[in-house]
């Protein structure tokens, strides 16, 4: 069940870029499964965190199947999420555990299913593999595939979260520097018009911001923009 192409594509999920996101990782995962697992016709992935879910699928029908499963309240994905163990359907036409799910899967042409839950604290990723033929996923092959998915998806998600933290920190730093720059400009305007010191100019900004319940940086930006408009009119 594990082909060289699949191993390569799963390893690539951990490579980061400017466009890396939870959505891109899940999309890459489902595409890799559909293309690289023998007998697999399509894949799905649910990213659960803080009771919120993000769903991706190699085909739109599989997204509808996953969301439909939650609506009817039964099926292998729900079972795997609750138990933390793999769930499978060898043939939806003969398995009697989830009759409403079986009817839903049959509607989209699905005959066999393998669901692999992956714990990646603080989230859980539910990976689904689907086939149009029965018995596509043997227990032996499912075990080795689950091990690889757990390792590679865990690495990809951990890398992505670390990258997002760095990106967020960088954005916050840039915002802080921009705010400090505009505050310095506003202080200069106050100092020029009132002849006060830099400390007094900042205290005046702070006093007005507290009175009007706005951030100092936002107030400074308004003051600088107004000063620039007046300068443009005078010129």
C-alpha positions in Angstrom: 0.0 0.0 0.0 3.0 2.3 0.5 4.5 3.3 -2.8 7.7 5.4 -3.4 5.5 8.1 -4.9 3.3 8.2 -1.8 6.3 8.2 0.6 7.7 11.2 -1.4 4.5 13.1 -1.4 3.8 12.6 2.3 7.3 13.7 3.2 6.8 16.8 1.1 3.9 17.9 3.3 6.4 18.9 5.9 8.2 21.4 3.6 7.2 25.0 4.4 6.6 27.9 2.2 4.9 31.3 2.2 1.6 29.7 1.2 1.7 26.9 3.8 -1.5 26.6 5.8 -3.7 24.0 7.4 -5.7 24.0 4.2 -2.7 23.4 2.0 -1.4 20.6 4.1 -4.8 18.8 4.2 -5.3 19.4 0.5 -1.8 17.9 -0.3 -2.5 15.0 2.0 -5.8 14.0 0.3 -4.2 14.4 -3.2 -1.3 12.2 -2.2 -3.6 9.5 -0.9 -5.7 9.5 -4.0 -2.7 9.3 -6.3 -0.4 7.1 -4.3 -2.3 4.4 -2.5 -3.1 1.4 -4.7 -6.8 0.8 -4.9 -7.6 4.2 -3.3 -10.1 6.3 -5.3 -10.0 9.4 -3.1 -9.1 10.8 0.3 -10.5 13.1 2.9 -9.0 14.9 6.0 -10.8 16.5 8.9 -8.8 18.8 11.1 -10.4 19.1 14.6 -9.3 21.8 17.0 -11.3 23.4 19.8 -14.5 21.7 18.6 -14.1 23.3 15.2 -13.4 21.3 12.0 -11.8 22.0 8.7 -12.6 19.4 6.0 -10.6 18.8 2.8 -11.1 16.1 0.1 -9.6 15.0 -3.1 -13.1 15.1 -4.6 -16.0 17.3 -3.6 -18.2 14.2 -3.2 -16.0 13.0 -0.4 -16.3 16.3 1.4 -20.1 15.9 1.1 -19.8 12.3 2.5 -17.8 13.5 5.5 -20.2 16.3 6.3 -23.2 14.1 5.7 -21.8 11.6 8.1 -21.7 14.2 10.9 -25.3 15.2 10.1 -26.7 11.6 10.4 -24.5 11.0 13.5 -23.0 7.6 12.5 -20.2 6.2 10.4 -16.5 5.2 10.5 -15.1 8.7 10.8 -17.2 9.4 13.9 -16.2 6.0 15.4 -12.5 6.7 14.8 -12.7 10.2 16.2 -14.4 9.0 19.4 -12.3 5.8 19.9 -8.9 7.0 18.7 -8.6 3.7 16.7 -8.7 2.9 13.1 -12.1 2.1 11.6 -12.8 0.3 8.3 -15.6 -0.9 6.1 -14.7 -3.8 3.8 -17.9 -3.4 1.9 -20.7 -0.9 2.5 -23.2 -3.3 0.9 -22.7 -6.1 3.4 -21.6 -4.3 6.6 -24.5 -3.7 9.0 -23.0 -1.3 11.6 -23.9 2.0 10.1 -26.9 1.5 7.7 -27.6 5.2 7.1 -23.9 5.8 6.4 -23.8 2.9 4.0 -26.6 4.3 2.0 -24.9 7.7 1.9 -21.6 6.1 0.8 -23.3 4.1 -1.9 -24.8 7.2 -3.3 -21.3 8.5 -4.0 -20.1 5.2 -5.4 -17.9 4.3 -2.3 -17.6 0.6 -1.5 -14.8 0.3 1.0 -13.4 2.8 3.6 -10.4 3.1 5.8 -10.3 5.8 8.5 -7.1 6.7 10.4 -7.2 9.1 13.4 -4.0 11.0 14.1 -3.5 12.8 17.4 -1.4 15.9 16.8 -1.8 17.9 20.0 -3.7 20.2 20.4 -5.6 18.9 17.3 -6.8 15.7 15.8 -6.7 14.8 12.2 -9.1 12.2 10.8 -7.8 10.8 7.5 -10.1 8.9 5.2 -9.3 6.6 2.3 -12.1 5.5 0.0 -12.4 3.0 -2.9 -15.0 2.2 -5.5 -14.3 -1.5 -5.1 -14.8 -3.7 -2.0 -12.0 -5.0 0.2 -9.5 -2.4 -1.1 -7.7 -1.9 2.2 -6.3 -5.0 3.9 -5.6 -5.0 7.6 -1.9 -5.6 7.1 -1.4 -2.8 4.6 -3.6 -0.5 6.7 -1.3 -0.9 9.7 1.8 0.1 7.8 0.0 3.0 6.1 -1.4 4.3 9.4 2.1 4.3 10.9 3.5 6.3 8.0 0.5 8.7 8.0 0.8 9.3 11.8 4.5 10.1 11.4 4.4 12.3 8.3 1.2 14.2 9.1 2.4 14.8 12.7 5.7 16.3 11.3 3.8 18.4 8.7 1.3 19.8 11.2 4.0 20.5 13.9 6.2 22.3 11.3 3.2 24.3 10.1 2.2 25.4 13.5 5.7 26.5 14.4 5.9 28.4 11.1 2.6 30.1 11.8 3.8 31.2 15.2 7.0 32.6 13.7 5.0 34.4 11.0 2.5 35.8 13.6 5.4 37.0 15.8 7.0 38.7 12.8 3.7 40.4 11.8 3.2 41.6 15.4 6.8 42.9 15.5 6.3 44.7 12.2 3.0 46.2 13.5 4.7 47.3 16.7 7.5 49.0 14.8 5.1 50.7 12.5 3.1 51.9 15.5 6.2 53.2 17.2 7.2 55.1 14.1 3.9 56.8 13.8 3.9 57.7 17.5 7.3 59.3 17.1 5.9 61.3 14.1 2.9 62.4 16.2 5.2 63.4 19.1 7.2 65.5 16.7 4.1 67.4 15.5 3.0 68.1 19.1 6.5 69.2 20.0 6.7 71.5 17.0 3.3 73.2 17.6 3.5 73.5 21.4 7.2 73.7 22.0 7.1 70.9 24.7 9.5 68.0 25.3 9.2 64.5 23.8 8.0 63.2 27.2 5.3 65.8 27.5 4.2 65.2 23.9 3.8 61.5 24.6 1.9 62.2 27.9 -0.5 64.4 25.9 -1.1 61.7 23.4 -1.7 59.2 26.2 -4.1 61.5 28.0 -6.2 62.1 24.8 -6.2 58.4 23.9 -7.5 57.5 27.4 -10.1 60.2 27.3 -11.4 59.0 23.9 -10.8 55.3 24.6 -8.6 54.8 21.5 -5.2 53.3 21.2 -2.2 55.6 21.3 -1.0 54.3 17.9 -4.4 54.9 16.3 -4.6 58.4 17.7 -1.1 59.1 16.5 -2.0 57.9 13.0 -5.0 60.2 12.9 -2.9 63.1 14.0 -0.2 62.4 11.4 -2.8 62.0 8.6 -4.5 65.3 9.5 -1.2 67.1 9.6 -0.3 65.7 6.2 -3.6 66.8 4.8 -3.1 70.3 6.1 0.4 70.4 4.7 -0.9 69.4 1.3 -3.6 72.1 1.3 -1.0 74.8 2.2 1.3 73.7 -0.6 
